[in-house]
Amino acid sequence: MTGLEAIEAHNGWSIAVVGISIVFTGLVLLSATIAQLHKILALFEKKDSFQERLRQDPEREKKEEPPILLPADIRESARHFRLLATQTGDVFPLPKLLDYAVKRGLYRPHSALNELLRAKAIVPDGNGYYKWNKNVSC
């Protein structure tokens, strides 16, 4: 058995197709890499400005958020709690705010405070205290 019969008997055609596919894929990847090489080189040339953008504080780039509109059923409670929050200071513990609300006789202070927390009118400051969200309109 020689020639084409031997190639067919030992899966030569499928091996040839796989080989051609591998070579063609490699050439396509190589040409795509060479075509985009200028972008990679530009990144290396401007690496200082790129690293500076990565190091920038994300708070500076934070865009101003639109005001948060509270549901109509908690707006009155929000006004009262906002006044109490300004009396306690810029940051306050929730138990102290709740105690003031109970002493002032606000209607359902626990559930009102819970709704304000859900609506993100009162947000944590990260140190165990809370503060009034400046973007809330009552």
Chimera marker file (.cmm) of the C-alpha trace (Angstrom):
<marker_set name="trace">
<marker id="1" x="0.000" y="0.000" z="0.000" r="1" g="1" b="0" radius="0.5"/>
<marker id="2" x="1.546" y="3.250" z="-1.187" r="1" g="1" b="0" radius="0.5"/>
<marker id="3" x="0.503" y="6.753" z="-2.162" r="1" g="1" b="0" radius="0.5"/>
<marker id="4" x="-3.006" y="7.981" z="-1.544" r="1" g="1" b="0" radius="0.5"/>
<marker id="5" x="-4.202" y="4.628" z="-0.209" r="1" g="1" b="0" radius="0.5"/>
<marker id="6" x="-1.645" y="4.736" z="2.608" r="1" g="1" b="0" radius="0.5"/>
<marker id="7" x="-2.616" y="8.332" z="3.481" r="1" g="1" b="0" radius="0.5"/>
<marker id="8" x="-6.276" y="7.377" z="3.656" r="1" g="1" b="0" radius="0.5"/>
<marker id="9" x="-5.633" y="4.185" z="5.644" r="1" g="1" b="0" radius="0.5"/>
<marker id="10" x="-3.685" y="5.985" z="8.389" r="1" g="1" b="0" radius="0.5"/>
<marker id="11" x="-6.027" y="9.033" z="8.780" r="1" g="1" b="0" radius="0.5"/>
<marker id="12" x="-3.645" y="11.273" z="6.859" r="1" g="1" b="0" radius="0.5"/>
<marker id="13" x="-6.372" y="13.518" z="5.491" r="1" g="1" b="0" radius="0.5"/>
<marker id="14" x="-7.759" y="14.393" z="8.946" r="1" g="1" b="0" radius="0.5"/>
<marker id="15" x="-4.239" y="14.960" z="10.283" r="1" g="1" b="0" radius="0.5"/>
<marker id="16" x="-3.520" y="17.285" z="7.344" r="1" g="1" b="0" radius="0.5"/>
<marker id="17" x="-6.736" y="19.251" z="7.948" r="1" g="1" b="0" radius="0.5"/>
<marker id="18" x="-5.930" y="19.636" z="11.646" r="1" g="1" b="0" radius="0.5"/>
<marker id="19" x="-2.399" y="20.770" z="10.847" r="1" g="1" b="0" radius="0.5"/>
<marker id="20" x="-3.597" y="23.326" z="8.318" r="1" g="1" b="0" radius="0.5"/>
<marker id="21" x="-6.173" y="24.616" z="10.828" r="1" g="1" b="0" radius="0.5"/>
<marker id="22" x="-3.533" y="25.028" z="13.525" r="1" g="1" b="0" radius="0.5"/>
<marker id="23" x="-1.171" y="26.881" z="11.202" r="1" g="1" b="0" radius="0.5"/>
<marker id="24" x="-3.952" y="29.133" z="9.886" r="1" g="1" b="0" radius="0.5"/>
<marker id="25" x="-5.170" y="29.967" z="13.417" r="1" g="1" b="0" radius="0.5"/>
<marker id="26" x="-1.635" y="30.798" z="14.494" r="1" g="1" b="0" radius="0.5"/>
<marker id="27" x="-1.133" y="33.110" z="11.528" r="1" g="1" b="0" radius="0.5"/>
<marker id="28" x="-4.440" y="34.891" z="12.203" r="1" g="1" b="0" radius="0.5"/>
<marker id="29" x="-3.497" y="35.432" z="15.861" r="1" g="1" b="0" radius="0.5"/>
<marker id="30" x="-0.051" y="36.669" z="14.881" r="1" g="1" b="0" radius="0.5"/>
<marker id="31" x="-1.471" y="39.168" z="12.382" r="1" g="1" b="0" radius="0.5"/>
<marker id="32" x="-4.046" y="40.423" z="14.929" r="1" g="1" b="0" radius="0.5"/>
<marker id="33" x="-1.292" y="40.881" z="17.509" r="1" g="1" b="0" radius="0.5"/>
<marker id="34" x="0.882" y="42.818" z="15.087" r="1" g="1" b="0" radius="0.5"/>
<marker id="35" x="-2.089" y="44.961" z="14.050" r="1" g="1" b="0" radius="0.5"/>
<marker id="36" x="-2.740" y="45.973" z="17.685" r="1" g="1" b="0" radius="0.5"/>
<marker id="37" x="0.893" y="46.322" z="18.696" r="1" g="1" b="0" radius="0.5"/>
<marker id="38" x="0.771" y="50.119" z="18.461" r="1" g="1" b="0" radius="0.5"/>
<marker id="39" x="-1.825" y="50.231" z="21.269" r="1" g="1" b="0" radius="0.5"/>
<marker id="40" x="0.346" y="48.132" z="23.562" r="1" g="1" b="0" radius="0.5"/>
<marker id="41" x="3.376" y="50.302" z="22.839" r="1" g="1" b="0" radius="0.5"/>
<marker id="42" x="1.353" y="53.467" z="23.494" r="1" g="1" b="0" radius="0.5"/>
<marker id="43" x="0.365" y="52.032" z="26.867" r="1" g="1" b="0" radius="0.5"/>
<marker id="44" x="4.024" y="51.519" z="27.780" r="1" g="1" b="0" radius="0.5"/>
<marker id="45" x="4.896" y="55.044" z="26.673" r="1" g="1" b="0" radius="0.5"/>
<marker id="46" x="2.110" y="56.582" z="28.758" r="1" g="1" b="0" radius="0.5"/>
<marker id="47" x="2.408" y="54.289" z="31.763" r="1" g="1" b="0" radius="0.5"/>
<marker id="48" x="2.954" y="57.203" z="34.181" r="1" g="1" b="0" radius="0.5"/>
<marker id="49" x="-0.329" y="58.874" z="33.282" r="1" g="1" b="0" radius="0.5"/>
<marker id="50" x="-2.094" y="55.501" z="33.292" r="1" g="1" b="0" radius="0.5"/>
<marker id="51" x="-0.799" y="54.695" z="36.786" r="1" g="1" b="0" radius="0.5"/>
<marker id="52" x="-1.775" y="58.161" z="37.968" r="1" g="1" b="0" radius="0.5"/>
<marker id="53" x="-5.353" y="57.632" z="36.791" r="1" g="1" b="0" radius="0.5"/>
<marker id="54" x="-5.445" y="54.332" z="38.674" r="1" g="1" b="0" radius="0.5"/>
<marker id="55" x="-4.214" y="55.983" z="41.862" r="1" g="1" b="0" radius="0.5"/>
<marker id="56" x="-6.706" y="58.847" z="41.782" r="1" g="1" b="0" radius="0.5"/>
<marker id="57" x="-9.264" y="59.005" z="44.541" r="1" g="1" b="0" radius="0.5"/>
<marker id="58" x="-12.615" y="57.645" z="43.325" r="1" g="1" b="0" radius="0.5"/>
<marker id="59" x="-14.426" y="60.204" z="45.506" r="1" g="1" b="0" radius="0.5"/>
<marker id="60" x="-13.171" y="63.051" z="43.288" r="1" g="1" b="0" radius="0.5"/>
<marker id="61" x="-14.586" y="61.496" z="40.169" r="1" g="1" b="0" radius="0.5"/>
<marker id="62" x="-17.879" y="60.709" z="41.827" r="1" g="1" b="0" radius="0.5"/>
<marker id="63" x="-20.601" y="62.625" z="40.072" r="1" g="1" b="0" radius="0.5"/>
<marker id="64" x="-23.255" y="64.423" z="42.016" r="1" g="1" b="0" radius="0.5"/>
<marker id="65" x="-26.154" y="62.112" z="42.684" r="1" g="1" b="0" radius="0.5"/>
<marker id="66" x="-29.711" y="63.189" z="41.976" r="1" g="1" b="0" radius="0.5"/>
<marker id="67" x="-31.829" y="63.946" z="45.040" r="1" g="1" b="0" radius="0.5"/>
<marker id="68" x="-33.594" y="61.029" z="46.669" r="1" g="1" b="0" radius="0.5"/>
<marker id="69" x="-37.357" y="61.481" z="46.747" r="1" g="1" b="0" radius="0.5"/>
<marker id="70" x="-38.981" y="59.869" z="49.746" r="1" g="1" b="0" radius="0.5"/>
<marker id="71" x="-42.388" y="58.196" z="49.560" r="1" g="1" b="0" radius="0.5"/>
<marker id="72" x="-45.267" y="60.424" z="50.622" r="1" g="1" b="0" radius="0.5"/>
<marker id="73" x="-46.110" y="58.341" z="53.687" r="1" g="1" b="0" radius="0.5"/>
<marker id="74" x="-42.752" y="58.931" z="55.403" r="1" g="1" b="0" radius="0.5"/>
<marker id="75" x="-42.035" y="62.527" z="54.401" r="1" g="1" b="0" radius="0.5"/>
<marker id="76" x="-43.501" y="63.962" z="57.599" r="1" g="1" b="0" radius="0.5"/>
<marker id="77" x="-41.498" y="61.515" z="59.714" r="1" g="1" b="0" radius="0.5"/>
<marker id="78" x="-38.416" y="62.340" z="57.664" r="1" g="1" b="0" radius="0.5"/>
<marker id="79" x="-38.799" y="66.041" z="58.475" r="1" g="1" b="0" radius="0.5"/>
<marker id="80" x="-39.039" y="65.293" z="62.195" r="1" g="1" b="0" radius="0.5"/>
<marker id="81" x="-36.099" y="62.905" z="62.150" r="1" g="1" b="0" radius="0.5"/>
<marker id="82" x="-34.054" y="65.380" z="60.141" r="1" g="1" b="0" radius="0.5"/>
<marker id="83" x="-34.583" y="68.025" z="62.807" r="1" g="1" b="0" radius="0.5"/>
<marker id="84" x="-33.642" y="65.550" z="65.527" r="1" g="1" b="0" radius="0.5"/>
<marker id="85" x="-30.558" y="64.489" z="63.561" r="1" g="1" b="0" radius="0.5"/>
<marker id="86" x="-29.351" y="68.083" z="63.243" r="1" g="1" b="0" radius="0.5"/>
<marker id="87" x="-29.759" y="68.510" z="67.011" r="1" g="1" b="0" radius="0.5"/>
<marker id="88" x="-27.608" y="65.473" z="67.753" r="1" g="1" b="0" radius="0.5"/>
<marker id="89" x="-24.784" y="66.556" z="65.440" r="1" g="1" b="0" radius="0.5"/>
<marker id="90" x="-23.388" y="65.652" z="62.050" r="1" g="1" b="0" radius="0.5"/>
<marker id="91" x="-22.964" y="61.970" z="62.953" r="1" g="1" b="0" radius="0.5"/>
<marker id="92" x="-25.115" y="60.231" z="65.527" r="1" g="1" b="0" radius="0.5"/>
<marker id="93" x="-25.794" y="56.797" z="66.980" r="1" g="1" b="0" radius="0.5"/>
<marker id="94" x="-29.173" y="55.331" z="66.032" r="1" g="1" b="0" radius="0.5"/>
<marker id="95" x="-30.230" y="54.520" z="69.624" r="1" g="1" b="0" radius="0.5"/>
<marker id="96" x="-29.776" y="58.166" z="70.600" r="1" g="1" b="0" radius="0.5"/>
<marker id="97" x="-31.850" y="59.349" z="67.634" r="1" g="1" b="0" radius="0.5"/>
<marker id="98" x="-34.534" y="56.794" z="68.412" r="1" g="1" b="0" radius="0.5"/>
<marker id="99" x="-34.551" y="57.841" z="72.076" r="1" g="1" b="0" radius="0.5"/>
<marker id="100" x="-35.086" y="61.473" z="71.070" r="1" g="1" b="0" radius="0.5"/>
<marker id="101" x="-37.926" y="60.438" z="68.766" r="1" g="1" b="0" radius="0.5"/>
<marker id="102" x="-39.655" y="58.474" z="71.533" r="1" g="1" b="0" radius="0.5"/>
<marker id="103" x="-39.256" y="61.376" z="73.980" r="1" g="1" b="0" radius="0.5"/>
<marker id="104" x="-40.739" y="63.820" z="71.444" r="1" g="1" b="0" radius="0.5"/>
<marker id="105" x="-43.705" y="61.513" z="70.916" r="1" g="1" b="0" radius="0.5"/>
<marker id="106" x="-43.285" y="60.876" z="67.207" r="1" g="1" b="0" radius="0.5"/>
<marker id="107" x="-45.763" y="58.488" z="65.662" r="1" g="1" b="0" radius="0.5"/>
<marker id="108" x="-44.314" y="54.952" z="65.317" r="1" g="1" b="0" radius="0.5"/>
<marker id="109" x="-40.644" y="55.973" z="65.630" r="1" g="1" b="0" radius="0.5"/>
<marker id="110" x="-39.215" y="52.467" z="65.195" r="1" g="1" b="0" radius="0.5"/>
<marker id="111" x="-40.934" y="51.764" z="61.877" r="1" g="1" b="0" radius="0.5"/>
<marker id="112" x="-40.333" y="55.334" z="60.657" r="1" g="1" b="0" radius="0.5"/>
<marker id="113" x="-36.616" y="54.980" z="61.376" r="1" g="1" b="0" radius="0.5"/>
<marker id="114" x="-36.589" y="51.620" z="59.601" r="1" g="1" b="0" radius="0.5"/>
<marker id="115" x="-38.230" y="53.148" z="56.524" r="1" g="1" b="0" radius="0.5"/>
<marker id="116" x="-35.711" y="55.994" z="56.506" r="1" g="1" b="0" radius="0.5"/>
<marker id="117" x="-32.863" y="53.480" z="56.643" r="1" g="1" b="0" radius="0.5"/>
<marker id="118" x="-34.383" y="51.515" z="53.765" r="1" g="1" b="0" radius="0.5"/>
<marker id="119" x="-34.852" y="54.663" z="51.686" r="1" g="1" b="0" radius="0.5"/>
<marker id="120" x="-31.200" y="55.580" z="52.386" r="1" g="1" b="0" radius="0.5"/>
<marker id="121" x="-32.161" y="58.873" z="53.990" r="1" g="1" b="0" radius="0.5"/>
<marker id="122" x="-29.978" y="57.852" z="56.939" r="1" g="1" b="0" radius="0.5"/>
<marker id="123" x="-26.716" y="56.212" z="55.883" r="1" g="1" b="0" radius="0.5"/>
<marker id="124" x="-23.840" y="54.657" z="57.876" r="1" g="1" b="0" radius="0.5"/>
<marker id="125" x="-20.586" y="56.582" z="58.024" r="1" g="1" b="0" radius="0.5"/>
<marker id="126" x="-18.401" y="53.476" z="58.348" r="1" g="1" b="0" radius="0.5"/>
<marker id="127" x="-17.412" y="54.045" z="61.995" r="1" g="1" b="0" radius="0.5"/>
<marker id="128" x="-20.526" y="52.676" z="63.686" r="1" g="1" b="0" radius="0.5"/>
<marker id="129" x="-22.426" y="55.947" z="63.494" r="1" g="1" b="0" radius="0.5"/>
<marker id="130" x="-24.965" y="57.268" z="61.028" r="1" g="1" b="0" radius="0.5"/>
<marker id="131" x="-25.505" y="60.552" z="59.226" r="1" g="1" b="0" radius="0.5"/>
<marker id="132" x="-28.303" y="62.211" z="57.320" r="1" g="1" b="0" radius="0.5"/>
<marker id="133" x="-27.988" y="61.849" z="53.554" r="1" g="1" b="0" radius="0.5"/>
<marker id="134" x="-27.595" y="65.310" z="52.011" r="1" g="1" b="0" radius="0.5"/>
<marker id="135" x="-29.309" y="64.232" z="48.761" r="1" g="1" b="0" radius="0.5"/>
<marker id="136" x="-32.660" y="63.564" z="50.432" r="1" g="1" b="0" radius="0.5"/>
<marker id="137" x="-35.426" y="66.058" z="49.851" r="1" g="1" b="0" radius="0.5"/>
<marker id="138" x="-38.267" y="65.991" z="52.336" r="1" g="1" b="0" radius="0.5"/>
<link id1="1" id2="2" r="1" g="1" b="0" radius="0.2"/>
<link id1="2" id2="3" r="1" g="1" b="0" radius="0.2"/>
<link id1="3" id2="4" r="1" g="1" b="0" radius="0.2"/>
<link id1="4" id2="5" r="1" g="1" b="0" radius="0.2"/>
<link id1="5" id2="6" r="1" g="1" b="0" radius="0.2"/>
<link id1="6" id2="7" r="1" g="1" b="0" radius="0.2"/>
<link id1="7" id2="8" r="1" g="1" b="0" radius="0.2"/>
<link id1="8" id2="9" r="1" g="1" b="0" radius="0.2"/>
<link id1="9" id2="10" r="1" g="1" b="0" radius="0.2"/>
<link id1="10" id2="11" r="1" g="1" b="0" radius="0.2"/>
<link id1="11" id2="12" r="1" g="1" b="0" radius="0.2"/>
<link id1="12" id2="13" r="1" g="1" b="0" radius="0.2"/>
<link id1="13" id2="14" r="1" g="1" b="0" radius="0.2"/>
<link id1="14" id2="15" r="1" g="1" b="0" radius="0.2"/>
<link id1="15" id2="16" r="1" g="1" b="0" radius="0.2"/>
<link id1="16" id2="17" r="1" g="1" b="0" radius="0.2"/>
<link id1="17" id2="18" r="1" g="1" b="0" radius="0.2"/>
<link id1="18" id2="19" r="1" g="1" b="0" radius="0.2"/>
<link id1="19" id2="20" r="1" g="1" b="0" radius="0.2"/>
<link id1="20" id2="21" r="1" g="1" b="0" radius="0.2"/>
<link id1="21" id2="22" r="1" g="1" b="0" radius="0.2"/>
<link id1="22" id2="23" r="1" g="1" b="0" radius="0.2"/>
<link id1="23" id2="24" r="1" g="1" b="0" radius="0.2"/>
<link id1="24" id2="25" r="1" g="1" b="0" radius="0.2"/>
<link id1="25" id2="26" r="1" g="1" b="0" radius="0.2"/>
<link id1="26" id2="27" r="1" g="1" b="0" radius="0.2"/>
<link id1="27" id2="28" r="1" g="1" b="0" radius="0.2"/>
<link id1="28" id2="29" r="1" g="1" b="0" radius="0.2"/>
<link id1="29" id2="30" r="1" g="1" b="0" radius="0.2"/>
<link id1="30" id2="31" r="1" g="1" b="0" radius="0.2"/>
<link id1="31" id2="32" r="1" g="1" b="0" radius="0.2"/>
<link id1="32" id2="33" r="1" g="1" b="0" radius="0.2"/>
<link id1="33" id2="34" r="1" g="1" b="0" radius="0.2"/>
<link id1="34" id2="35" r="1" g="1" b="0" radius="0.2"/>
<link id1="35" id2="36" r="1" g="1" b="0" radius="0.2"/>
<link id1="36" id2="37" r="1" g="1" b="0" radius="0.2"/>
<link id1="37" id2="38" r="1" g="1" b="0" radius="0.2"/>
<link id1="38" id2="39" r="1" g="1" b="0" radius="0.2"/>
<link id1="39" id2="40" r="1" g="1" b="0" radius="0.2"/>
<link id1="40" id2="41" r="1" g="1" b="0" radius="0.2"/>
<link id1="41" id2="42" r="1" g="1" b="0" radius="0.2"/>
<link id1="42" id2="43" r="1" g="1" b="0" radius="0.2"/>
<link id1="43" id2="44" r="1" g="1" b="0" radius="0.2"/>
<link id1="44" id2="45" r="1" g="1" b="0" radius="0.2"/>
<link id1="45" id2="46" r="1" g="1" b="0" radius="0.2"/>
<link id1="46" id2="47" r="1" g="1" b="0" radius="0.2"/>
<link id1="47" id2="48" r="1" g="1" b="0" radius="0.2"/>
<link id1="48" id2="49" r="1" g="1" b="0" radius="0.2"/>
<link id1="49" id2="50" r="1" g="1" b="0" radius="0.2"/>
<link id1="50" id2="51" r="1" g="1" b="0" radius="0.2"/>
<link id1="51" id2="52" r="1" g="1" b="0" radius="0.2"/>
<link id1="52" id2="53" r="1" g="1" b="0" radius="0.2"/>
<link id1="53" id2="54" r="1" g="1" b="0" radius="0.2"/>
<link id1="54" id2="55" r="1" g="1" b="0" radius="0.2"/>
<link id1="55" id2="56" r="1" g="1" b="0" radius="0.2"/>
<link id1="56" id2="57" r="1" g="1" b="0" radius="0.2"/>
<link id1="57" id2="58" r="1" g="1" b="0" radius="0.2"/>
<link id1="58" id2="59" r="1" g="1" b="0" radius="0.2"/>
<link id1="59" id2="60" r="1" g="1" b="0" radius="0.2"/>
<link id1="60" id2="61" r="1" g="1" b="0" radius="0.2"/>
<link id1="61" id2="62" r="1" g="1" b="0" radius="0.2"/>
<link id1="62" id2="63" r="1" g="1" b="0" radius="0.2"/>
<link id1="63" id2="64" r="1" g="1" b="0" radius="0.2"/>
<link id1="64" id2="65" r="1" g="1" b="0" radius="0.2"/>
<link id1="65" id2="66" r="1" g="1" b="0" radius="0.2"/>
<link id1="66" id2="67" r="1" g="1" b="0" radius="0.2"/>
<link id1="67" id2="68" r="1" g="1" b="0" radius="0.2"/>
<link id1="68" id2="69" r="1" g="1" b="0" radius="0.2"/>
<link id1="69" id2="70" r="1" g="1" b="0" radius="0.2"/>
<link id1="70" id2="71" r="1" g="1" b="0" radius="0.2"/>
<link id1="71" id2="72" r="1" g="1" b="0" radius="0.2"/>
<link id1="72" id2="73" r="1" g="1" b="0" radius="0.2"/>
<link id1="73" id2="74" r="1" g="1" b="0" radius="0.2"/>
<link id1="74" id2="75" r="1" g="1" b="0" radius="0.2"/>
<link id1="75" id2="76" r="1" g="1" b="0" radius="0.2"/>
<link id1="76" id2="77" r="1" g="1" b="0" radius="0.2"/>
<link id1="77" id2="78" r="1" g="1" b="0" radius="0.2"/>
<link id1="78" id2="79" r="1" g="1" b="0" radius="0.2"/>
<link id1="79" id2="80" r="1" g="1" b="0" radius="0.2"/>
<link id1="80" id2="81" r="1" g="1" b="0" radius="0.2"/>
<link id1="81" id2="82" r="1" g="1" b="0" radius="0.2"/>
<link id1="82" id2="83" r="1" g="1" b="0" radius="0.2"/>
<link id1="83" id2="84" r="1" g="1" b="0" radius="0.2"/>
<link id1="84" id2="85" r="1" g="1" b="0" radius="0.2"/>
<link id1="85" id2="86" r="1" g="1" b="0" radius="0.2"/>
<link id1="86" id2="87" r="1" g="1" b="0" radius="0.2"/>
<link id1="87" id2="88" r="1" g="1" b="0" radius="0.2"/>
<link id1="88" id2="89" r="1" g="1" b="0" radius="0.2"/>
<link id1="89" id2="90" r="1" g="1" b="0" radius="0.2"/>
<link id1="90" id2="91" r="1" g="1" b="0" radius="0.2"/>
<link id1="91" id2="92" r="1" g="1" b="0" radius="0.2"/>
<link id1="92" id2="93" r="1" g="1" b="0" radius="0.2"/>
<link id1="93" id2="94" r="1" g="1" b="0" radius="0.2"/>
<link id1="94" id2="95" r="1" g="1" b="0" radius="0.2"/>
<link id1="95" id2="96" r="1" g="1" b="0" radius="0.2"/>
<link id1="96" id2="97" r="1" g="1" b="0" radius="0.2"/>
<link id1="97" id2="98" r="1" g="1" b="0" radius="0.2"/>
<link id1="98" id2="99" r="1" g="1" b="0" radius="0.2"/>
<link id1="99" id2="100" r="1" g="1" b="0" radius="0.2"/>
<link id1="100" id2="101" r="1" g="1" b="0" radius="0.2"/>
<link id1="101" id2="102" r="1" g="1" b="0" radius="0.2"/>
<link id1="102" id2="103" r="1" g="1" b="0" radius="0.2"/>
<link id1="103" id2="104" r="1" g="1" b="0" radius="0.2"/>
<link id1="104" id2="105" r="1" g="1" b="0" radius="0.2"/>
<link id1="105" id2="106" r="1" g="1" b="0" radius="0.2"/>
<link id1="106" id2="107" r="1" g="1" b="0" radius="0.2"/>
<link id1="107" id2="108" r="1" g="1" b="0" radius="0.2"/>
<link id1="108" id2="109" r="1" g="1" b="0" radius="0.2"/>
<link id1="109" id2="110" r="1" g="1" b="0" radius="0.2"/>
<link id1="110" id2="111" r="1" g="1" b="0" radius="0.2"/>
<link id1="111" id2="112" r="1" g="1" b="0" radius="0.2"/>
<link id1="112" id2="113" r="1" g="1" b="0" radius="0.2"/>
<link id1="113" id2="114" r="1" g="1" b="0" radius="0.2"/>
<link id1="114" id2="115" r="1" g="1" b="0" radius="0.2"/>
<link id1="115" id2="116" r="1" g="1" b="0" radius="0.2"/>
<link id1="116" id2="117" r="1" g="1" b="0" radius="0.2"/>
<link id1="117" id2="118" r="1" g="1" b="0" radius="0.2"/>
<link id1="118" id2="119" r="1" g="1" b="0" radius="0.2"/>
<link id1="119" id2="120" r="1" g="1" b="0" radius="0.2"/>
<link id1="120" id2="121" r="1" g="1" b="0" radius="0.2"/>
<link id1="121" id2="122" r="1" g="1" b="0" radius="0.2"/>
<link id1="122" id2="123" r="1" g="1" b="0" radius="0.2"/>
<link id1="123" id2="124" r="1" g="1" b="0" radius="0.2"/>
<link id1="124" id2="125" r="1" g="1" b="0" radius="0.2"/>
<link id1="125" id2="126" r="1" g="1" b="0" radius="0.2"/>
<link id1="126" id2="127" r="1" g="1" b="0" radius="0.2"/>
<link id1="127" id2="128" r="1" g="1" b="0" radius="0.2"/>
<link id1="128" id2="129" r="1" g="1" b="0" radius="0.2"/>
<link id1="129" id2="130" r="1" g="1" b="0" radius="0.2"/>
<link id1="130" id2="131" r="1" g="1" b="0" radius="0.2"/>
<link id1="131" id2="132" r="1" g="1" b="0" radius="0.2"/>
<link id1="132" id2="133" r="1" g="1" b="0" radius="0.2"/>
<link id1="133" id2="134" r="1" g="1" b="0" radius="0.2"/>
<link id1="134" id2="135" r="1" g="1" b="0" radius="0.2"/>
<link id1="135" id2="136" r="1" g="1" b="0" radius="0.2"/>
<link id1="136" id2="137" r="1" g="1" b="0" radius="0.2"/>
<link id1="137" id2="138" r="1" g="1" b="0" radius="0.2"/>
</marker_set>
